Amino acid sequence: MTASMKKRFAVAALLIAASMPVTGDVVESVSSPEAAKALPSDAAQLRETVGALDRRMFDAYNAHDLDKLMSMFTVDLEFYHDTGGLVGYEQVKEGFRGIFANNPDIRRDLVAGSLEVYPIKGYGAIETGQHRFCHTENGKDDCGTFRFLHVWRFADGAWQVSRIVSYGH
Protein backbone atom coordinates (compact mmCIF):
# COMPACT_ATOMS: atom_id res chain seq x y z
CA MET A 1 0.00 0.00 0.00
CA THR A 2 1.39 3.37 -1.00
CA ALA A 3 2.00 6.17 1.47
CA SER A 4 -0.67 8.31 -0.20
CA MET A 5 -3.19 5.47 0.11
CA LYS A 6 -2.35 5.01 3.79
CA LYS A 7 -2.92 8.72 4.33
CA ARG A 8 -6.25 8.59 2.46
CA PHE A 9 -7.37 5.56 4.46
CA ALA A 10 -6.40 7.30 7.66
CA VAL A 11 -8.45 10.33 6.72
CA ALA A 12 -11.33 8.08 5.62
CA ALA A 13 -11.35 6.34 8.96
CA LEU A 14 -11.34 9.66 10.75
CA LEU A 15 -14.23 10.91 8.71
CA ILE A 16 -16.33 7.85 9.25
CA ALA A 17 -16.36 8.27 12.95
CA ALA A 18 -17.40 11.87 13.04
CA SER A 19 -20.53 12.07 11.03
CA MET A 20 -23.80 10.37 11.89
CA PRO A 21 -26.37 10.83 14.66
CA VAL A 22 -28.77 7.94 14.51
CA THR A 23 -32.31 8.72 15.60
CA GLY A 24 -34.65 6.55 17.62
CA ASP A 25 -36.52 5.41 14.51
CA VAL A 26 -33.27 3.89 13.26
CA VAL A 27 -32.84 2.04 16.53
CA GLU A 28 -36.41 0.79 16.26
CA SER A 29 -35.70 -0.49 12.76
CA VAL A 30 -32.73 -2.55 13.96
CA SER A 31 -34.25 -3.85 17.18
CA SER A 32 -37.48 -3.74 19.11
CA PRO A 33 -39.36 -0.48 19.91
CA GLU A 34 -38.48 -1.07 23.57
CA ALA A 35 -34.76 -0.84 22.69
CA ALA A 36 -35.32 2.72 21.48
CA LYS A 37 -36.41 3.71 25.00
CA ALA A 38 -33.58 2.13 26.98
CA LEU A 39 -30.12 0.71 26.54
CA PRO A 40 -30.28 -3.00 25.69
CA SER A 41 -29.41 -4.98 28.82
CA ASP A 42 -28.89 -8.23 26.95
CA ALA A 43 -25.42 -8.67 25.38
CA ALA A 44 -26.80 -10.39 22.26
CA GLN A 45 -29.36 -7.62 21.70
CA LEU A 46 -26.69 -4.94 22.16
CA ARG A 47 -24.41 -6.70 19.67
CA GLU A 48 -27.27 -6.97 17.17
CA THR A 49 -28.14 -3.28 17.59
CA VAL A 50 -24.56 -2.03 17.24
CA GLY A 51 -23.89 -4.40 14.34
CA ALA A 52 -26.93 -3.01 12.52
CA LEU A 53 -25.80 0.56 13.24
CA ASP A 54 -22.34 -0.27 11.87
CA ARG A 55 -23.95 -1.60 8.66
CA ARG A 56 -26.06 1.57 8.32
CA MET A 57 -23.04 3.78 8.81
CA PHE A 58 -20.99 2.01 6.21
CA ASP A 59 -23.85 1.60 3.76
CA ALA A 60 -23.93 5.42 3.81
CA TYR A 61 -20.12 5.52 3.43
CA ASN A 62 -20.16 3.09 0.51
CA ALA A 63 -22.98 5.08 -1.14
CA HIS A 64 -20.93 8.26 -0.55
CA ASP A 65 -23.98 9.77 1.17
CA LEU A 66 -22.17 12.42 3.21
CA ASP A 67 -25.26 13.81 4.95
CA LYS A 68 -26.49 10.40 6.07
CA LEU A 69 -23.01 9.38 7.15
CA MET A 70 -22.48 12.53 9.19
CA SER A 71 -25.83 12.06 10.90
CA MET A 72 -24.33 9.01 12.62
CA PHE A 73 -21.85 11.11 14.63
CA THR A 74 -22.20 13.47 17.58
CA VAL A 75 -21.24 17.10 16.96
CA ASP A 76 -18.60 16.78 19.69
CA LEU A 77 -17.00 13.84 17.88
CA GLU A 78 -13.35 13.14 18.57
CA PHE A 79 -11.52 11.02 16.02
CA TYR A 80 -8.12 9.69 17.10
CA HIS A 81 -5.92 8.29 14.34
CA ASP A 82 -2.55 6.69 15.00
CA THR A 83 -0.86 8.45 12.08
CA GLY A 84 -3.22 11.40 11.54
CA GLY A 85 -3.72 12.69 15.07
CA LEU A 86 -6.93 14.07 16.54
CA VAL A 87 -9.70 15.70 14.49
CA GLY A 88 -13.25 16.85 15.19
CA TYR A 89 -16.60 16.67 13.45
CA GLU A 90 -16.06 19.41 10.84
CA GLN A 91 -12.61 18.09 9.90
CA VAL A 92 -14.04 14.60 9.51
CA LYS A 93 -16.83 15.92 7.31
CA GLU A 94 -14.39 17.73 5.02
CA GLY A 95 -12.15 14.66 4.96
CA PHE A 96 -15.00 12.43 3.80
CA ARG A 97 -15.99 15.00 1.20
CA GLY A 98 -12.45 14.90 -0.22
CA ILE A 99 -12.18 11.12 -0.10
CA PHE A 100 -15.47 10.68 -1.95
CA ALA A 101 -14.53 13.26 -4.57
CA ASN A 102 -11.08 11.75 -5.20
CA ASN A 103 -11.96 8.05 -4.85
CA PRO A 104 -15.30 7.41 -6.57
CA ASP A 105 -15.10 3.66 -5.97
CA ILE A 106 -13.83 3.62 -2.37
CA ARG A 107 -15.67 1.26 -0.08
CA ARG A 108 -15.45 -0.14 3.43
CA ASP A 109 -16.23 -3.69 4.51
CA LEU A 110 -16.22 -5.09 8.01
CA VAL A 111 -13.84 -8.05 8.33
CA ALA A 112 -16.03 -11.07 9.02
CA GLY A 113 -15.78 -12.31 12.60
CA SER A 114 -13.93 -9.24 13.89
CA LEU A 115 -16.84 -7.32 15.47
CA GLU A 116 -16.89 -7.13 19.27
CA VAL A 117 -19.39 -5.10 21.31
CA TYR A 118 -19.20 -4.20 25.01
CA PRO A 119 -21.70 -2.20 27.08
CA ILE A 120 -20.79 1.06 28.77
CA LYS A 121 -23.08 1.35 31.77
CA GLY A 122 -25.35 4.38 31.55
CA TYR A 123 -23.77 5.59 28.29
CA GLY A 124 -23.87 3.18 25.35
CA ALA A 125 -21.41 0.73 23.90
CA ILE A 126 -17.89 0.11 22.67
CA GLU A 127 -17.53 -1.45 19.23
CA THR A 128 -14.19 -2.86 18.08
CA GLY A 129 -13.18 -4.71 14.96
CA GLN A 130 -11.28 -4.60 11.74
CA HIS A 131 -12.38 -3.07 8.49
CA ARG A 132 -11.03 -3.14 4.96
CA PHE A 133 -11.03 -0.13 2.66
CA CYS A 134 -10.53 -0.62 -1.08
CA HIS A 135 -10.38 1.60 -4.14
CA THR A 136 -8.76 1.51 -7.56
CA GLU A 137 -5.38 3.17 -7.95
CA ASN A 138 -3.39 3.04 -11.18
CA GLY A 139 -5.83 0.46 -12.56
CA LYS A 140 -5.39 -1.95 -9.65
CA ASP A 141 -7.31 -2.65 -6.45
CA ASP A 142 -5.59 -0.93 -3.53
CA CYS A 143 -6.82 -2.20 -0.17
CA GLY A 144 -5.86 -1.89 3.47
CA THR A 145 -7.17 -3.54 6.61
CA PHE A 146 -7.16 -1.53 9.83
CA ARG A 147 -8.40 -1.77 13.42
CA PHE A 148 -11.02 0.53 14.91
CA LEU A 149 -12.83 1.33 18.14
CA HIS A 150 -16.12 3.27 18.15
CA VAL A 151 -17.76 4.61 21.29
CA TRP A 152 -21.52 4.71 20.73
CA ARG A 153 -23.56 7.12 22.85
CA PHE A 154 -27.23 6.38 23.49
CA ALA A 155 -29.13 9.54 24.43
CA ASP A 156 -32.71 10.70 23.95
CA GLY A 157 -33.57 7.47 22.13
CA ALA A 158 -30.76 7.88 19.59
CA TRP A 159 -27.44 6.12 18.94
CA GLN A 160 -24.44 8.14 17.68
CA VAL A 161 -20.69 7.64 17.59
CA SER A 162 -18.98 10.10 19.93
CA ARG A 163 -15.40 8.80 19.80
CA ILE A 164 -13.40 6.92 17.18
CA VAL A 165 -9.97 5.39 17.48
CA SER A 166 -8.41 4.13 14.24
CA TYR A 167 -5.10 2.33 14.43
CA GLY A 168 -2.79 -0.23 12.86
CA HIS A 169 -2.01 1.83 9.76
C-alpha positions as CSV (number, residue, x, y, z in Angstrom):
1,M,0.0,0.0,0.0
2,T,1.4,3.4,-1.0
3,A,2.0,6.2,1.5
4,S,-0.7,8.3,-0.2
5,M,-3.2,5.5,0.1
6,K,-2.3,5.0,3.8
7,K,-2.9,8.7,4.3
8,R,-6.2,8.6,2.5
9,F,-7.4,5.6,4.5
10,A,-6.4,7.3,7.7
11,V,-8.5,10.3,6.7
12,A,-11.3,8.1,5.6
13,A,-11.4,6.3,9.0
14,L,-11.3,9.7,10.8
15,L,-14.2,10.9,8.7
16,I,-16.3,7.8,9.2
17,A,-16.4,8.3,13.0
18,A,-17.4,11.9,13.0
19,S,-20.5,12.1,11.0
20,M,-23.8,10.4,11.9
21,P,-26.4,10.8,14.7
22,V,-28.8,7.9,14.5
23,T,-32.3,8.7,15.6
24,G,-34.6,6.5,17.6
25,D,-36.5,5.4,14.5
26,V,-33.3,3.9,13.3
27,V,-32.8,2.0,16.5
28,E,-36.4,0.8,16.3
29,S,-35.7,-0.5,12.8
30,V,-32.7,-2.5,14.0
31,S,-34.2,-3.9,17.2
32,S,-37.5,-3.7,19.1
33,P,-39.4,-0.5,19.9
34,E,-38.5,-1.1,23.6
35,A,-34.8,-0.8,22.7
36,A,-35.3,2.7,21.5
37,K,-36.4,3.7,25.0
38,A,-33.6,2.1,27.0
39,L,-30.1,0.7,26.5
40,P,-30.3,-3.0,25.7
41,S,-29.4,-5.0,28.8
42,D,-28.9,-8.2,27.0
43,A,-25.4,-8.7,25.4
44,A,-26.8,-10.4,22.3
45,Q,-29.4,-7.6,21.7
46,L,-26.7,-4.9,22.2
47,R,-24.4,-6.7,19.7
48,E,-27.3,-7.0,17.2
49,T,-28.1,-3.3,17.6
50,V,-24.6,-2.0,17.2
51,G,-23.9,-4.4,14.3
52,A,-26.9,-3.0,12.5
53,L,-25.8,0.6,13.2
54,D,-22.3,-0.3,11.9
55,R,-23.9,-1.6,8.7
56,R,-26.1,1.6,8.3
57,M,-23.0,3.8,8.8
58,F,-21.0,2.0,6.2
59,D,-23.9,1.6,3.8
60,A,-23.9,5.4,3.8
61,Y,-20.1,5.5,3.4
62,N,-20.2,3.1,0.5
63,A,-23.0,5.1,-1.1
64,H,-20.9,8.3,-0.6
65,D,-24.0,9.8,1.2
66,L,-22.2,12.4,3.2
67,D,-25.3,13.8,4.9
68,K,-26.5,10.4,6.1
69,L,-23.0,9.4,7.2
70,M,-22.5,12.5,9.2
71,S,-25.8,12.1,10.9
72,M,-24.3,9.0,12.6
73,F,-21.9,11.1,14.6
74,T,-22.2,13.5,17.6
75,V,-21.2,17.1,17.0
76,D,-18.6,16.8,19.7
77,L,-17.0,13.8,17.9
78,E,-13.3,13.1,18.6
79,F,-11.5,11.0,16.0
80,Y,-8.1,9.7,17.1
81,H,-5.9,8.3,14.3
82,D,-2.5,6.7,15.0
83,T,-0.9,8.5,12.1
84,G,-3.2,11.4,11.5
85,G,-3.7,12.7,15.1
86,L,-6.9,14.1,16.5
87,V,-9.7,15.7,14.5
88,G,-13.2,16.8,15.2
89,Y,-16.6,16.7,13.5
90,E,-16.1,19.4,10.8
91,Q,-12.6,18.1,9.9
92,V,-14.0,14.6,9.5
93,K,-16.8,15.9,7.3
94,E,-14.4,17.7,5.0
95,G,-12.1,14.7,5.0
96,F,-15.0,12.4,3.8
97,R,-16.0,15.0,1.2
98,G,-12.5,14.9,-0.2
99,I,-12.2,11.1,-0.1
100,F,-15.5,10.7,-1.9
101,A,-14.5,13.3,-4.6
102,N,-11.1,11.8,-5.2
103,N,-12.0,8.1,-4.9
104,P,-15.3,7.4,-6.6
105,D,-15.1,3.7,-6.0
106,I,-13.8,3.6,-2.4
107,R,-15.7,1.3,-0.1
108,R,-15.4,-0.1,3.4
109,D,-16.2,-3.7,4.5
110,L,-16.2,-5.1,8.0
111,V,-13.8,-8.0,8.3
112,A,-16.0,-11.1,9.0
113,G,-15.8,-12.3,12.6
114,S,-13.9,-9.2,13.9
115,L,-16.8,-7.3,15.5
116,E,-16.9,-7.1,19.3
117,V,-19.4,-5.1,21.3
118,Y,-19.2,-4.2,25.0
119,P,-21.7,-2.2,27.1
120,I,-20.8,1.1,28.8
121,K,-23.1,1.4,31.8
122,G,-25.3,4.4,31.6
123,Y,-23.8,5.6,28.3
124,G,-23.9,3.2,25.4
125,A,-21.4,0.7,23.9
126,I,-17.9,0.1,22.7
127,E,-17.5,-1.5,19.2
128,T,-14.2,-2.9,18.1
129,G,-13.2,-4.7,15.0
130,Q,-11.3,-4.6,11.7
131,H,-12.4,-3.1,8.5
132,R,-11.0,-3.1,5.0
133,F,-11.0,-0.1,2.7
134,C,-10.5,-0.6,-1.1
135,H,-10.4,1.6,-4.1
136,T,-8.8,1.5,-7.6
137,E,-5.4,3.2,-7.9
138,N,-3.4,3.0,-11.2
139,G,-5.8,0.5,-12.6
140,K,-5.4,-2.0,-9.6
141,D,-7.3,-2.7,-6.5
142,D,-5.6,-0.9,-3.5
143,C,-6.8,-2.2,-0.2
144,G,-5.9,-1.9,3.5
145,T,-7.2,-3.5,6.6
146,F,-7.2,-1.5,9.8
147,R,-8.4,-1.8,13.4
148,F,-11.0,0.5,14.9
149,L,-12.8,1.3,18.1
150,H,-16.1,3.3,18.1
151,V,-17.8,4.6,21.3
152,W,-21.5,4.7,20.7
153,R,-23.6,7.1,22.8
154,F,-27.2,6.4,23.5
155,A,-29.1,9.5,24.4
156,D,-32.7,10.7,23.9
157,G,-33.6,7.5,22.1
158,A,-30.8,7.9,19.6
159,W,-27.4,6.1,18.9
160,Q,-24.4,8.1,17.7
161,V,-20.7,7.6,17.6
162,S,-19.0,10.1,19.9
163,R,-15.4,8.8,19.8
164,I,-13.4,6.9,17.2
165,V,-10.0,5.4,17.5
166,S,-8.4,4.1,14.2
167,Y,-5.1,2.3,14.4
168,G,-2.8,-0.2,12.9
169,H,-2.0,1.8,9.8
